[in-house]
Amino acid sequence: MSEKTYAETFDAESAEWLRSGESGGEYVEIARLPDGGAAMRNSTDPATILFFTRAEWEAFTGGVHDGEFDL
């Protein structure tokens, strides 16, 4: 899946979401996609899901690792 066509068939209810924080607060959740991409949502608005291709996700996580987003 090199294009973001999975957004039409993605089943958010059955996805395995990984949380960035403890339950009860505001947090980000990530679900891995079969093609190596990722789906991301915010706990305060779980119906809005952002989808990233594998290349986009690798660029983002590489940037995090390299400190591009440090404040």
N, C-alpha and C positions, 0 to 999 in steps of 0.2 A: 504494500500500500504506500506508494510514494506520494499520493495526493491525500487530501483530508476528506476522503469520502466516507471514512468510518464514523464521522459525526452523525450521519443519518441512521446508522444501525447500532450505535453504541448503547449498551444496556447499563445505565448508571446504577441500577438497583443490584445487579449481580456482580458488578466490578469489585475488585479487592482494593479498597482505598487505604492508603498509608497516611497517617496524620502527622503533622509537624509539631503537635502539642498535645496536651492532656485534654480529655473529654471535659466538656462544660464551658470551655472558653472559646475564643475565636481562633481558628487555625486554618491552615491550608492542607488540602488533601490531594494526593497524587495517586493515579492508577496507571500502571504500565499497560501499554497496548501491545497486541501481538506482533506488530512490525518493529518494535523497539521504540516507538514514540511514547508519548505520555498524555494523559488527560489531567487537568488541574481544576480544582474548584475551591471556593471559600466556604467555610462552615456557616456563615451568615446568609449565603445565597447559593445553596447546593444545586439549584436548577440551572445556574449559569456555569457552563463547563468550557474551558479553553482546551483546545487540542493542539498538540505539537508533533510534527513529524520527527522521525529519529534524528535527522540532521539538526533540526532546530533544538531538540532536547539536548543533544550532545554539545552543541554550541553554548547553550545556556549553562549546563552543568560544568562544562570546561571553564567558562567565565567565572563561575562561583569558585571553583577550585583555584583559579589563578588570581583571585582577589579583585576582579573587575568591579564588584558591587560593594566592596567594603566602604563603610562610611567613615 
